[in-house]
Amino acid sequence: MVKYWQSFSIFAITLFLTGWGESNLIKNFINFNDLDAAIAQTSSRTVRNQDIERLKRSGQRWIEIRLRSQTLLAWQGNKQVYAVVVSTGKSDTPTPTGIFAVQAKYPTARMQGEDYNVPDVPNVMYYSGNYAIHGAYWHRSFGIPISHGCTNVAPDHAAWLYRWAPIGTPIVVR
């Protein structure tokens, strides 16, 4: 059974700023009885149908990212409340699959790597290490996997998702 990590949002913000990784957070702050949640947070895995059914029965808000169709769906229990076309990771920088949760939110953030440096990325919701759902103002290629692993959303849709999803919101990537 997957338990969703909701308790350490303040620590997550501190850890991201100090450069600690998720693994340190898990080792130092999560009870060993919750290791199944820790595994879901840090590794790719196949999402089972019963995981989806459990979320649908829960009545809570959750986000589903469908890699094959390049779509993001926002759910309240079993009711779909929002849908948008996205761009996820390209083949050499894939978006990890699994069940995660929104760990930290920033109205804007700088995203950088070896071959990119993008300032003022809007409505950033981190869900696993450096992987996030965020607005993308630098392209309009939604529906095509072109990111470095994050889920790119048009800025207006990212703003809606950012307001709608609190820290702890489950995110299913499959």
Phi, psi and omega in degrees: 000132180272127174256136185271131181284113182233352195271347193239036183297322179294316177298321182300318179297314179300316183295320178296323182287328182270352177092000175296154177262171176302323183300323177293321178299314182296313181298323189264338189235344183259132177300139182299340175292343181256025183296332178297325176292319179298318179297317179298328181287332192242354183225154177285145175201166178280135176274126181273155178301324181293333174296315179295315180298321179298317178294319179297322179286338187291332184080355182276167175285139175204159183241137176241128176248119180258108185294318183299317182266356181055049178233153174237130179241135173257132184237148166240098188063238181261010180255120176286125183248350182197146176213142182207149175278138184231176169234120179256193186293142175286173189299326180272353174222068188289156172280128181291145177263157178141190176248127184230190173212150175299122183257326181206148180230139178224132178300323173214154178206156172267131177244128181214152177210194182300322185239019176206155177205101187243115178277160171054043175291125187273149169053063185267126176236103179283137179232345177199104182058237179268006179276135185211161164262130181203162175291150178227106180268352188267358175209166176231029183265042180293141185101353180237131178288104182228002186274177176270017177126338177285171174257108179276133180229146175304143186307320181293322177290322178298322179296317178298312181299319181300317178290325187281325189257110176283166173304137183100348179300126178296143176232122178255123177243120181212000000 
